[in-house]
């Protein structure tokens, strides 16, 4: 890949690095804790270290990697226990959010949620693993945003990002499809203003997401060139 000073090429190069590293992590080709050396990545992609640095920063924003001062970038290593705690907190928060949403539901809010669910379905159908993971998580943030509660939206975004890597790595295509269907059912219950059903469906949905994470991973590698080839 050639480097260039023009913006489109720079953006394209950064996106390509982000996409390649995301897939290597998601497909278990890079081990949690692996050091991502800037120069090795620059050589592999044929780009400047500046572009690599930009890509690593984006990945750190998504919590797929962690940046450590004076040490560099590493593939994130969230624990299964952390994910379970996150889901426990989400169940507490989102049961109340669902109750509150029923009180302020409008046709335009339902339309916005249905459009989001349609985007999820497209990402699942297209086997866009990073895309579907982001959209499935954002459904919950979208509910908070539509209620006008930015504090709740930010809290949920933070909680969801904390277990994003685990969801990316361990949620099967079948489980993702099931999550999309459950979101559609939740929206139907919200549209009907059936509070009890909506709360029950939300709680069951979060339980299913957690239960459907499979932790029998393939043996990954610490070799960046092998992982990205």
Number of C-alpha atoms within 10 A of each C-alpha: 9 10 13 12 7 8 9 10 14 18 13 11 23 22 16 14 23 19 14 16 25 22 19 20 22 21 17 18 21 25 22 19 15 17 20 22 15 18 14 14 21 17 13 15 22 14 20 18 17 12 21 25 17 17 21 25 17 16 22 17 13 16 20 26 26 21 19 9 7 6 9 13 22 20 23 21 16 17 12 13 9 13 19 14 12 19 19 14 12 19 18 11 14 21 19 11 20 23 17 14 21 20 12 12 16 14 9 10 20 17 13 14 21 17 12 19 22 14 17 28 21 14 21 24 13 11 13 13 20 19 16 24 20 18 20 23 19 19 18 22 21 19 22 24 16 19 18 11 13 13 11 19 20 14 15 23 17 16 18 22 20 19 21 21 27 22 24 22 21 20 21 15 15 10 17 24 18 17 23 24 15 19 23 18 17 22 21 16 19 25 18 13 18 14 19 14 16 24 22 14 20 22 17 13 21 18 14 15 16 17 12 18 17 14 11 7 10 10 9 15 16 15 14 20 13 11 19 17 9
